[in-house]
């Protein structure tokens, strides 16, 4: 099968796509840049702790933190060699991350792309876990967990999620707890690896001065055909209401940090997800962007500062707005945010303001195409949401004035607004 080509002529961007003979979906975004970037990801994140495959009679629940633990362990092979050392031979700059819904392994390089891609595909597809190596990693990740317990930015965000969500595993730390990771065994790691790291559940996204045929040739050399594994994920029974309205913690900070969360109902279909993301990006720019009346008024009064930001997050089974920053009066900021939402429901922006902001959101999105890293990593996010990055500009363009008013009315419930604060230690 030849590569298929998807092109958006309005923004002059295109990519090549095919399912490799081993079952792995490959996406290649040619860019005449000096740096090439590749990301190899799987649909397995911290929220996927309860699942079932065709080999399981019932759902299986694994300890919190397994996805993140797996990410760490895959870098070491049976001879104790580290993948970072292998990359260093070819000048590759590598990293990895685990989120709520995905794990990704990535590298960037200016030379030796083929050799670096070989390293990436090889170590991710060759797991090796023993009691000894797992025990060693438990100590390493335990230290990482303790470090994040004292990280103000991390804690203020996760405290917000725990305040918003009642049952959803998004409220739990991605790395798990020291207690939960102590329960991880090689058998559990292999169980999760064999379920979620099958090539049909993964994707390879490449962006840079490379050809589709070049990428395919490396895949031919390294990868082996994999049978498709059916995965059923447990549906979370999450109520619409929030867990608690306000949560505080004292840590070593110079000024209070805050996260204001607004819990929303997630979209059900890929098309609805694209539209919801587009309309919320426009709404947040209108209400809380750097050029908004709200921002300028409260910046001048000293209530907020330049660290103030607002973003929309949406994945499987959850969606929320995150408004964050630092200031002396976080409760006052939440009150002002809720007042702005209530005001705009009654007196929405003018059509001229809406159209101007929509154009700005469209232009800001196009900036992503200047970076091979942003293209590859963002592209993976769209793929795993069953959407397409090249369809998002049209989604923005198609948002109407009435769509924005309707979304504000339906999704911005100040009764579902929570406040997380980190106060300085006295």
Secondary structure by P-SEA (a helix, b strand, c coil): ccbbbbbcccccccbbbbbccccbbbbbbbbcccbbbbbbbcccccccccccccccccbbbbccaaaaaaaaaaacccccccaaaaaaaacccccccccccccccccccccaaaaaaaaaaaaaabbbbcaaaaaaaaaaaaaaaaaaaacaaaaaaaaaaaaacccccccccccccaaaaaaccaaaaaaaaaacccccccbbbbbccccaaaaaaaaaaccccccbbbbbbbbbbccccccccbbbbbccccbbbbbbbbbbbbbccaaaaaaaaaaaaaaaaaccccccaaaaaaaaaccccccccccccccccbbbbbbbbbcccaaaaaaaaaaaaaaaaaccccaaaaaaaaaaaaaaaacccccaaaaaaaaaaaaaacccccaaaaaaaaccaaaaaaaaacccccccbbbbbbbccc
